[in-house]
């Protein structure tokens, strides 16, 4: 009985090989088709903070590549884009406010402004603080909530300050419909 099973298994295996050998596909050499796949690359993003009717709100924008703290603050100073403005987001960082220099270090950011920072509104200071802290955190300078931000300009210094606004934007509750 054992021999019959072995013979049946061997016959079945040989039949499978014969079927594959006779399928008509001819062997080929290596065919070049470009560079090897490297996996999925995550989209670079930048987090900015704008003013809404309910306070400060973060937004995430796609970026074409890594964006440092200085470039992030330049994006903040350019104001909300049309989609963000349509959602009611504004800024309290109006021209001629400008960033002259940004220096980051372990759990700290120094922003040197080209204007007098003593005239900035509390929302404007929070916009700068949260945007800079999140940009520095992305650079590996520590968690955003633990990064001290100092803003200087016009013989005044604001800080050290920390961002007290969550990094994730509020998600609206899904609408429900009655049956």
C-alpha positions in Angstrom: 0.0 0.0 0.0 2.9 2.3 0.8 4.5 1.6 -2.4 1.4 2.4 -4.3 1.1 5.8 -2.7 4.7 6.6 -3.4 4.3 5.5 -7.0 1.1 7.6 -7.3 2.9 10.7 -5.9 5.9 10.2 -8.1 3.7 9.8 -11.2 1.7 12.8 -10.3 4.9 14.9 -9.9 6.3 13.7 -13.2 3.0 14.5 -14.9 3.2 18.1 -13.5 6.7 18.6 -14.7 5.8 17.2 -18.2 2.9 19.7 -18.3 5.2 22.6 -17.4 7.9 21.6 -19.8 5.4 21.4 -22.7 3.7 24.8 -22.2 5.5 26.4 -25.1 7.3 29.2 -23.2 10.8 29.5 -24.4 13.6 30.5 -22.0 15.0 34.0 -22.2 17.9 35.9 -20.8 17.8 38.8 -18.4 15.6 41.7 -19.7 16.5 45.2 -18.5 13.5 47.2 -17.4 14.8 50.2 -15.5 15.9 50.8 -11.9 14.7 48.4 -9.2 11.7 49.3 -7.1 12.6 51.1 -3.9 9.3 51.2 -2.1 6.9 54.0 -1.3 8.3 57.4 -0.4 6.2 59.3 2.1 5.1 62.8 1.0 6.9 65.6 2.6 4.7 68.0 4.5 4.9 71.2 6.5 2.7 72.2 9.4 1.6 75.8 9.7 -0.6 77.6 12.3 -3.3 80.1 11.4 -6.0 81.9 13.3 -9.6 80.7 13.1 -12.8 81.8 14.8 -12.1 79.3 17.6 -8.4 80.1 18.1 -5.2 78.8 16.6 -5.5 75.9 14.2 -2.8 73.8 12.5 -2.9 72.9 8.8 -0.7 70.5 6.9 0.5 71.4 3.4 2.3 69.1 1.0 5.9 70.0 0.2 8.1 69.1 -2.8 10.8 68.0 -0.4 12.1 68.5 3.1 11.4 72.0 4.4 13.5 73.5 7.2 12.3 75.9 10.0 13.3 79.0 8.0 11.4 78.0 4.9 8.4 76.9 7.1 8.2 80.3 8.7 8.4 82.0 5.3 5.4 79.9 4.2 3.6 81.0 7.4 4.3 84.6 6.6 2.9 84.3 3.1 -0.5 83.6 4.8 -3.2 81.0 4.2 -3.7 79.7 0.7 -7.1 79.9 -1.0 -8.4 76.6 0.4 -7.4 77.6 4.0 -8.9 81.1 3.6 -12.1 79.5 2.4 -12.2 77.5 5.6 -12.0 80.8 7.5 -8.4 80.8 8.4 -6.5 84.1 8.6 -3.2 85.4 9.9 -2.2 88.1 12.3 1.3 88.3 10.8 0.9 91.1 8.3 3.7 92.7 6.3 6.2 94.2 7.0 6.8 91.3 9.5 9.7 89.3 8.2 12.1 86.6 9.4 15.8 87.6 9.2 17.3 84.4 10.8 16.3 81.1 12.4 18.7 79.2 14.7 17.7 75.8 16.0 19.3 73.6 18.7 18.3 70.8 21.1 14.8 71.8 22.3 15.1 75.4 21.3 14.5 77.8 18.4 15.6 81.4 18.1 13.7 83.5 15.6 15.2 86.8 14.7 12.6 89.1 13.1 13.2 92.1 10.9 10.6 94.1 12.8 9.8 95.0 16.4 8.3 92.0 18.1 6.8 93.9 21.0 4.0 95.0 18.7 3.0 91.4 17.8 -0.5 90.2 18.9 -0.8 87.2 21.2 -2.1 85.2 18.2 0.8 86.3 16.0 3.3 85.2 18.7 1.5 81.8 19.0 1.5 81.4 15.2 5.3 81.9 15.1 5.9 79.8 18.2 3.9 76.7 17.2 5.0 76.7 13.6 8.7 77.1 14.6 8.4 74.4 17.4 6.8 71.9 15.0 9.4 72.6 12.3 12.3 72.1 14.8 10.7 68.9 16.0 10.6 67.6 12.5 14.3 68.4 12.2 14.9 66.2 15.3 15.4 68.9 17.9 13.0 67.3 20.4 9.2 67.0 20.8 7.3 70.2 19.8 5.7 70.6 23.2 9.2 70.8 24.8 10.9 73.2 22.4 11.5 76.7 23.8 11.0 79.4 21.2 12.5 82.9 21.5 11.4 85.7 19.1 13.6 88.7 19.0 13.5 91.9 16.9 13.5 95.7 17.5 15.3 95.5 20.8 12.6 93.2 22.3 12.5 89.5 23.1 9.4 87.3 23.5 10.0 84.1 25.3 11.0 81.5 26.0 7.6 80.3 24.8 6.2 76.8 24.2 3.4 75.8 21.9 0.2 74.9 23.8 -1.8 74.0 20.7 -2.2 70.3 19.6 -0.3 69.5 16.4 -3.2 67.7 14.8 -6.1 69.7 13.4 -9.5 69.2 14.8 -11.5 66.6 12.9 -15.1 67.6 12.3 -17.7 65.0 13.5 -19.3 63.1 10.6 -22.7 64.3 9.6 -25.6 62.0 10.5 -28.8 61.8 8.5 -32.2 60.7 9.8 -33.7 57.7 8.1 
